[in-house]
Amino acid sequence: MSGRPMLEGYFRAGVAAASAWRCLPPLLPKGRPAGRTIVLGCGKAAAEMAAVVHRHGEGPVSGCVVTRHGHGTPHDTGAIAVIEAGHPVPDAASGEAGRRIRALAAEATAGDRVIFLISGGGSALLCDPLPGLSLEEKARITRHLVGSGIAIDRINLVRRHLSQVKGGRLAAAAAAAAAADDMHTFMISDVVGDDPAAVASGPSIAGPFMPETVLDILARSGWPTAPALAAAIRGAIPVPARAHPVHVVARAHDALNCIAASAAQDGWNVVRIGDELEGDAAQTGQAHARLAQDLAARGGRHLLLSGGELTVTVRAPGGRGGPNLEYLAGLMAHLPASAPIAALAGDTDGIDGTQDNAGGYFDAACRADMADCTAALAANRTHDLFAAFGGLVITGPTRTNVNDIRMIAIGACS
């Protein structure tokens, strides 16, 4: 097997290595609690994680989780309700989920077990704005920040300061159960560094309170901060950390390790160039083109493997395409057309940006030229570019989310 089937196979294997069904069951608490098990969750993997808990939980299990539209699970979640909501910009269902899940947390009593299921995407999906801040205004702020090219950890820091459920506030709402020492957080991490307080802006994990930094982020992004908004941000009281077991059950490192092992077994010289890369997607692709050409000049079969969260700066309204396609376009534009190189980059949740593709693929026979790549990047139209030559990779929702996977196969790969 070579070329596209090989790289798509590696990608799917990496995604499977980070699935809730593989990673979550061994870590769930054992034994039946005195009361109920209340499941509260958010993120693109939340529905699948809820199905796992329903399957393996003991005693009465109920609750509510919110996931992205189209990312619900085909598996039974029992009495755990699943709400589907908007991403990356919150919608009315996001607000409904925030209110409902916070209310369920407040119902917990001593003897209940509370399980938080957190994964990437939860920052938009679970939305309960501070008093005085409307859902519509929070959505406008989010839309502005997402299109500004700001790193996701900065965006999530802002979100945390605008919310009644982020930054540990959801766990604080379940204070009665916390006193019984039966509160647990399980996370599938999509953040560089895997900081639990950063995944979905940490609904169950208290994070640092930095109002002046948040106001500076908004100002630098060009958002006009009204006095009332500034006062709300400064007045959001930080939540004391609530100690309870926190498990990061899957991360990008797990997916990349799986791919590296499979590729090495297939005879590739695997070159890891960073599991936690950040920065502009197209510029990173250009830099990786130089690395790929250096390895091609040496001969042999090499697989450049990387992960992390790259960003896109929106230059043109109505653009179509996400960071993986922009990365590939930047890479493709700076490789000779005849280079014995194939590449695939994809988001492990199955959605790159806002379209229906996980990412894209190209090789010497299936690609675009430098002029078309440059034009597509300038117009943020990389989805159209890859669709034109058949380079879109479409997996559908994967129901997990552990950062992007990027592979460049060099030599005997077409």
Legacy VTK file of the C-alpha trace (Angstrom):
# vtk DataFile Version 3.0
C-alpha trace
ASCII
DATASET POLYDATA
POINTS 414 float
0.000 0.000 0.000
1.331 3.451 -0.884
0.303 7.034 -1.566
-3.146 8.194 -0.533
-4.530 4.879 0.814
-1.448 4.517 3.004
-1.587 8.025 4.479
-5.348 7.898 4.962
-4.907 4.554 6.711
-2.325 6.034 9.055
-4.628 8.990 9.749
-7.593 6.782 10.612
-5.424 4.577 12.823
-4.207 7.645 14.712
-7.786 8.830 15.232
-8.839 5.384 16.464
-5.966 5.363 18.974
-7.531 8.456 20.591
-11.142 7.242 20.654
-13.228 7.253 23.820
-14.044 3.559 23.446
-10.361 2.663 23.508
-9.102 5.127 26.113
-11.889 5.821 28.606
-13.210 2.501 30.033
-10.092 1.480 32.031
-10.065 4.811 33.872
-13.694 5.085 34.965
-14.320 4.915 38.743
-15.086 1.469 40.082
-17.980 0.517 42.303
-21.451 1.902 42.714
-21.876 5.312 44.382
-24.250 5.802 47.297
-26.438 8.029 45.124
-26.650 8.784 41.417
-23.965 9.186 38.794
-24.440 12.607 37.179
-22.668 13.015 33.845
-21.975 16.546 32.598
-19.944 17.206 29.473
-19.100 19.301 26.461
-17.045 18.995 23.309
-16.874 17.176 20.001
-16.177 13.875 21.774
-18.733 14.392 24.554
-21.567 12.289 23.131
-19.300 9.317 22.443
-17.762 9.625 25.910
-21.271 9.702 27.396
-22.112 6.459 25.583
-19.024 4.842 27.114
-20.028 5.938 30.621
-23.582 4.717 30.066
-22.233 1.342 28.949
-19.792 0.916 31.846
-21.369 2.954 34.683
-22.844 1.303 37.763
-26.132 2.332 39.360
-28.434 5.097 38.050
-26.585 7.183 35.437
-28.091 10.394 34.061
-27.028 13.848 32.970
-26.493 15.997 29.896
-23.696 16.668 27.416
-23.403 19.026 24.466
-21.593 18.349 21.215
-21.343 19.934 17.787
-24.209 19.649 15.292
-23.750 16.327 13.514
-21.330 14.918 16.100
-23.834 12.968 18.166
-23.200 9.279 18.733
-24.964 6.295 17.143
-24.544 4.489 20.476
-27.056 4.481 23.328
-26.486 7.156 25.987
-29.398 6.068 28.177
-30.590 8.838 30.492
-27.689 11.108 29.503
-29.244 13.712 27.208
-27.240 14.881 24.192
-27.655 18.445 22.905
-26.148 19.445 19.548
-25.037 23.065 19.234
-23.004 25.525 17.170
-19.246 25.551 16.661
-16.975 27.538 16.476
-19.521 30.265 17.187
-22.118 29.514 19.907
-25.804 29.459 18.999
-29.084 29.296 20.930
-28.564 25.577 21.604
-25.182 26.412 23.191
-26.954 28.735 25.609
-29.598 26.119 26.368
-26.867 23.561 27.066
-25.002 25.912 29.378
-28.078 26.671 31.477
-29.251 23.064 31.617
-25.871 21.574 32.498
-25.181 24.197 35.167
-28.603 23.490 36.704
-27.899 19.740 36.772
-24.579 20.376 38.502
-26.367 22.392 41.167
-28.708 19.434 41.850
-25.838 17.175 42.970
-26.002 16.141 46.614
-23.702 14.274 48.972
-23.461 10.663 47.873
-23.764 11.475 44.177
-20.904 10.816 41.797
-20.274 13.644 39.342
-18.395 12.853 36.134
-17.264 15.649 33.810
-16.570 14.643 30.199
-14.584 17.400 28.521
-13.140 17.611 25.014
-12.109 20.152 22.421
-14.818 22.399 21.036
-16.531 22.713 24.399
-15.693 26.400 24.713
-18.244 27.305 22.039
-20.669 24.464 22.678
-21.183 25.115 26.412
-22.166 28.755 26.700
-23.620 30.505 29.740
-22.553 34.171 29.587
-21.935 36.355 32.619
-24.934 38.366 33.842
-25.294 41.438 31.663
-23.585 39.804 28.665
-25.939 38.438 26.015
-25.370 35.246 24.064
-25.486 37.300 20.879
-22.694 39.609 22.042
-20.559 36.679 23.138
-21.107 35.058 19.717
-19.995 38.252 17.973
-16.849 38.424 20.092
-16.081 34.766 19.351
-16.628 35.206 15.606
-14.297 38.195 15.606
-11.544 36.424 17.543
-11.738 33.212 15.469
-11.247 35.224 12.292
-8.381 37.301 13.640
-5.662 34.619 13.612
-5.252 34.690 17.403
-4.013 31.436 18.956
-6.777 29.267 20.387
-5.395 29.429 23.938
-5.780 33.225 23.867
-9.328 32.916 22.540
-10.206 30.442 25.273
-8.737 32.725 27.929
-11.201 35.401 26.799
-14.063 32.908 26.767
-13.269 31.817 30.309
-13.657 35.391 31.566
-17.061 35.790 29.898
-18.687 32.657 31.281
-20.573 31.293 34.286
-19.510 27.699 33.531
-15.864 27.919 32.434
-12.736 28.247 34.557
-13.951 25.754 37.161
-17.348 27.346 37.672
-19.241 24.237 36.590
-17.432 22.143 39.212
-18.139 24.829 41.802
-21.840 24.478 41.049
-21.616 20.828 42.123
-20.143 21.697 45.508
-22.274 19.253 47.504
-20.999 16.265 45.560
-17.442 17.570 45.722
-17.625 17.385 49.496
-18.276 13.662 49.140
-14.977 13.261 47.264
-16.592 11.558 44.278
-16.035 14.061 41.494
-14.029 13.079 38.409
-12.931 14.798 35.198
-12.082 12.870 32.028
-10.636 14.811 29.117
-9.742 14.238 25.503
-7.259 17.044 24.888
-7.031 19.154 21.755
-4.752 21.826 23.243
-1.019 22.148 22.815
0.596 21.082 26.091
-2.550 19.258 27.308
-3.219 21.674 30.185
-6.535 20.473 31.704
-7.524 24.054 32.534
-7.274 24.942 28.841
-9.342 22.131 27.305
-12.778 23.625 26.517
-11.711 26.522 28.772
-11.781 24.225 31.821
-15.422 23.954 32.999
-14.337 21.705 35.862
-10.784 23.048 36.334
-10.061 26.480 37.782
-7.736 28.551 35.626
-5.847 31.790 36.273
-7.868 34.984 36.505
-6.244 37.559 34.159
-8.757 40.310 33.332
-6.192 42.861 32.155
-4.649 40.308 29.796
-8.092 39.556 28.397
-8.813 43.238 27.834
-5.445 43.583 26.087
-6.230 40.611 23.808
-9.534 42.191 22.840
-7.907 45.572 22.205
-5.082 44.122 20.096
-7.586 42.139 18.036
-9.498 45.331 17.253
-12.595 44.609 19.334
-14.062 47.788 20.883
-14.501 46.961 24.556
-17.390 48.935 26.046
-17.111 50.030 29.709
-19.852 47.598 30.747
-18.011 44.656 29.181
-14.723 45.698 30.761
-16.406 45.951 34.160
-17.953 42.476 33.740
-14.572 40.984 32.872
-12.850 42.636 35.829
-15.671 41.667 38.166
-15.793 37.952 37.341
-14.645 36.433 40.638
-12.115 33.632 40.173
-13.203 30.208 41.368
-10.985 28.461 43.950
-9.489 25.235 42.639
-11.555 22.194 43.582
-9.279 19.196 43.999
-10.541 16.030 42.342
-9.079 13.360 40.053
-8.442 14.647 36.525
-7.544 12.223 33.733
-6.405 13.277 30.258
-7.444 10.037 28.591
-6.325 10.829 25.027
-4.067 13.407 23.417
-2.332 14.111 20.119
0.782 12.327 21.332
-1.196 9.060 21.467
-2.386 9.408 17.868
1.072 10.335 16.570
2.736 7.477 18.456
0.345 5.042 16.798
1.141 6.419 13.341
4.881 6.452 13.990
4.849 2.816 15.085
2.840 1.698 12.039
4.993 3.663 9.607
8.236 2.360 11.116
6.924 -1.181 10.799
6.221 -0.454 7.123
9.826 0.581 6.586
9.607 4.363 6.778
12.234 6.466 8.533
9.907 8.468 10.774
11.050 12.016 11.513
9.047 13.707 14.277
9.152 17.475 13.759
6.996 18.492 16.694
3.835 17.235 18.371
2.831 20.701 19.608
3.382 23.063 16.679
1.622 26.414 16.619
1.707 29.388 14.268
0.448 30.418 10.839
-0.640 27.374 8.813
0.622 28.454 5.383
3.963 29.676 6.716
4.461 26.396 8.579
3.752 24.504 5.364
6.384 26.563 3.560
8.953 25.793 6.258
8.146 22.071 6.059
8.633 22.171 2.280
12.287 23.016 2.869
12.664 20.114 5.309
11.010 17.730 2.850
13.297 18.760 -0.002
16.378 18.315 2.182
15.310 14.757 2.987
14.400 14.023 -0.639
17.929 15.014 -1.649
19.363 12.389 0.724
17.379 9.541 -0.808
15.480 6.844 1.057
11.935 6.740 2.407
11.082 9.297 5.087
7.842 10.240 6.838
7.754 13.726 8.377
5.189 13.629 11.161
3.835 16.553 13.168
0.875 17.673 15.264
-0.409 20.739 17.062
-2.789 23.613 16.347
-2.032 25.979 13.480
-4.032 29.127 12.787
-5.513 30.925 9.803
-5.794 34.679 9.424
-9.006 35.505 7.570
-8.074 37.894 4.768
-11.200 37.619 2.638
-14.864 37.405 3.701
-16.598 34.212 2.672
-13.455 32.094 2.638
-13.684 28.295 2.596
-10.970 26.129 4.110
-9.236 25.510 7.408
-5.711 25.348 8.821
-4.915 21.914 7.384
-5.717 22.941 3.816
-3.835 26.226 4.254
-0.858 24.257 5.589
-0.947 21.913 2.610
-1.309 24.784 0.142
1.720 26.508 1.680
3.644 23.228 1.468
2.549 22.406 -2.083
3.337 25.885 -3.392
6.984 25.482 -2.422
7.636 21.971 -3.726
8.686 21.139 -7.303
5.806 19.604 -9.227
7.773 16.428 -9.883
8.992 15.940 -6.292
8.483 12.342 -5.046
6.452 13.658 -2.125
2.915 13.018 -0.888
1.293 14.800 2.035
-1.864 14.561 4.116
-3.025 16.874 6.884
-6.278 16.532 8.775
-8.160 17.525 11.886
-8.809 14.524 14.109
-12.404 15.617 14.731
-13.153 15.205 11.007
-13.778 18.910 10.336
-11.096 21.296 9.057
-12.501 24.776 9.495
-16.203 25.023 8.675
-16.644 22.647 5.715
-17.246 18.896 5.564
-13.645 17.750 5.047
-11.159 16.580 7.658
-8.290 17.952 5.607
-6.569 17.250 2.331
-4.022 15.273 0.332
-1.684 15.879 -2.591
1.122 14.124 -4.450
3.030 14.615 -7.710
0.064 13.413 -9.777
-2.740 15.026 -7.763
-1.960 18.643 -6.973
-2.171 22.328 -7.943
0.558 24.676 -9.153
2.221 27.475 -7.202
0.125 30.255 -8.774
-3.166 28.576 -7.890
-1.956 27.848 -4.344
-0.903 31.455 -3.828
-4.224 32.777 -5.119
-6.215 30.380 -2.944
-4.280 31.387 0.160
-4.762 35.088 -0.547
-8.528 34.566 -0.838
-8.843 31.932 1.931
-10.334 29.602 -0.691
-8.240 26.484 -0.152
-11.342 24.282 0.037
-12.147 25.185 -3.567
-8.517 24.565 -4.566
-8.424 21.021 -3.174
-11.938 20.200 -4.373
-10.888 21.115 -7.925
-8.152 18.470 -8.131
-9.801 15.845 -5.910
-7.589 16.441 -2.891
-10.205 16.729 -0.118
-10.097 14.082 2.616
-13.580 13.442 3.993
-14.074 11.189 7.011
-17.228 12.560 8.586
-17.313 13.307 12.343
-14.841 11.072 14.180
-16.263 11.808 17.667
-12.841 12.494 19.132
-10.577 15.549 18.950
-6.825 15.558 19.685
-5.269 18.230 17.443
-4.250 17.948 13.836
-2.168 15.218 12.197
0.240 16.164 9.414
2.266 13.675 7.366
4.742 14.209 4.509
5.904 10.988 2.807
9.128 11.360 0.843
10.365 8.775 -1.666
8.533 5.811 -3.238
5.166 7.070 -2.041
3.090 7.729 -5.156
LINES 1 415
414 0 1 2 3 4 5 6 7 8 9 10 11 12 13 14 15 16 17 18 19 20 21 22 23 24 25 26 27 28 29 30 31 32 33 34 35 36 37 38 39 40 41 42 43 44 45 46 47 48 49 50 51 52 53 54 55 56 57 58 59 60 61 62 63 64 65 66 67 68 69 70 71 72 73 74 75 76 77 78 79 80 81 82 83 84 85 86 87 88 89 90 91 92 93 94 95 96 97 98 99 100 101 102 103 104 105 106 107 108 109 110 111 112 113 114 115 116 117 118 119 120 121 122 123 124 125 126 127 128 129 130 131 132 133 134 135 136 137 138 139 140 141 142 143 144 145 146 147 148 149 150 151 152 153 154 155 156 157 158 159 160 161 162 163 164 165 166 167 168 169 170 171 172 173 174 175 176 177 178 179 180 181 182 183 184 185 186 187 188 189 190 191 192 193 194 195 196 197 198 199 200 201 202 203 204 205 206 207 208 209 210 211 212 213 214 215 216 217 218 219 220 221 222 223 224 225 226 227 228 229 230 231 232 233 234 235 236 237 238 239 240 241 242 243 244 245 246 247 248 249 250 251 252 253 254 255 256 257 258 259 260 261 262 263 264 265 266 267 268 269 270 271 272 273 274 275 276 277 278 279 280 281 282 283 284 285 286 287 288 289 290 291 292 293 294 295 296 297 298 299 300 301 302 303 304 305 306 307 308 309 310 311 312 313 314 315 316 317 318 319 320 321 322 323 324 325 326 327 328 329 330 331 332 333 334 335 336 337 338 339 340 341 342 343 344 345 346 347 348 349 350 351 352 353 354 355 356 357 358 359 360 361 362 363 364 365 366 367 368 369 370 371 372 373 374 375 376 377 378 379 380 381 382 383 384 385 386 387 388 389 390 391 392 393 394 395 396 397 398 399 400 401 402 403 404 405 406 407 408 409 410 411 412 413
